[in-house]
Amino acid sequence: MIYSIALTAFIYPIIVHLVWDSAGFLSAFNADGLLGGVVDFAGSGVVHMTGGVTALFAAYFLGPRIGRFDEAGRMQPMPGHSSVLQVLGTFILWLGWYGFNGGSTL
């Protein structure tokens, strides 16, 4: 909860301002910007960069899952997951991807 609040209230708005605002130093519309700025198609670069970097930091700070390693540091086998739900999730994501990317070009 704290992670989500900090990300949406403080971190994301700052990064969005740096790229999307015409005065931001990463904006392609700022003549004094950094190396000519960034052209961000439909906002996907900012969204995925922010999510990826924060997920990397979260994984580093949280560490491995409880029960993943035994006392000696050896990996423990993880039980398998439902293949049916995996395929269903893939189809749902695929359908959403077509709808989102088609709509973002309008």
C-alpha positions in Angstrom: 0.0 0.0 0.0 2.8 2.4 0.9 4.6 1.5 -2.3 1.6 2.2 -4.4 0.9 5.5 -2.7 4.5 6.7 -3.0 4.6 5.7 -6.7 1.4 7.3 -7.8 1.6 10.4 -5.6 5.3 11.3 -5.9 7.5 9.3 -8.2 5.3 9.0 -11.3 4.2 12.6 -11.5 7.8 13.8 -11.4 8.9 11.5 -14.2 5.8 12.3 -16.3 6.6 16.1 -15.9 10.2 15.5 -17.1 9.1 13.8 -20.3 5.6 15.0 -21.2 5.7 18.7 -20.2 7.2 21.0 -22.8 9.5 22.5 -20.2 10.7 19.1 -19.0 14.4 18.5 -19.6 13.6 15.1 -21.3 10.9 16.5 -23.5 11.4 16.6 -27.3 9.7 20.0 -27.3 12.3 21.6 -25.1 15.1 23.2 -27.1 17.4 23.2 -24.1 16.6 19.5 -23.2 18.9 16.6 -22.8 20.2 15.3 -26.1 17.2 16.5 -28.0 14.6 14.9 -25.7 12.5 11.7 -25.8 9.7 11.0 -28.2 7.2 8.9 -26.3 4.6 7.1 -28.4 1.3 7.2 -26.6 3.0 7.4 -23.2 4.2 3.8 -23.3 7.9 4.6 -22.7 7.3 6.5 -19.4 4.8 4.0 -18.1 6.9 0.9 -18.8 10.2 2.5 -17.7 8.7 3.7 -14.4 7.1 0.3 -13.7 10.2 -1.6 -14.7 12.6 0.4 -12.6 10.3 0.4 -9.5 9.7 -3.3 -9.9 13.5 -3.9 -10.0 14.0 -1.9 -6.8 11.1 -3.7 -5.1 12.5 -7.1 -6.0 15.9 -6.1 -4.7 14.5 -4.8 -1.3 12.0 -7.6 -0.8 14.4 -10.4 -1.7 13.4 -14.0 -2.6 10.1 -15.6 -1.7 9.7 -17.2 1.7 10.3 -20.9 1.3 12.3 -20.5 -1.9 15.6 -21.5 -0.2 16.3 -23.8 2.8 18.6 -23.1 5.7 21.7 -24.2 3.8 20.8 -21.8 0.9 19.8 -24.5 -1.6 16.9 -23.8 -3.8 13.6 -25.6 -3.0 11.3 -27.0 -5.7 8.3 -24.7 -6.4 5.0 -26.4 -7.1 3.6 -26.0 -10.6 0.7 -23.7 -11.6 -2.4 -24.3 -13.6 -1.6 -24.5 -17.3 -5.3 -23.8 -18.2 -5.2 -20.5 -16.2 -1.9 -19.6 -17.8 -3.3 -20.0 -21.3 -6.5 -18.2 -20.4 -4.4 -15.3 -19.0 -2.3 -15.2 -22.1 -5.4 -14.9 -24.3 -6.9 -12.2 -22.1 -3.7 -10.2 -22.2 -3.4 -10.7 -26.0 -7.0 -9.5 -26.6 -6.4 -6.4 -24.3 -3.1 -5.7 -26.1 -5.0 -5.5 -29.5 -7.6 -3.2 -28.0 -5.2 -0.9 -26.3 -2.7 -0.6 -29.1 -5.4 -0.1 -31.7 -7.1 2.6 -29.6 -3.8 4.4 -28.8 -3.2 5.2 -32.4 -6.5 7.1 -32.8 
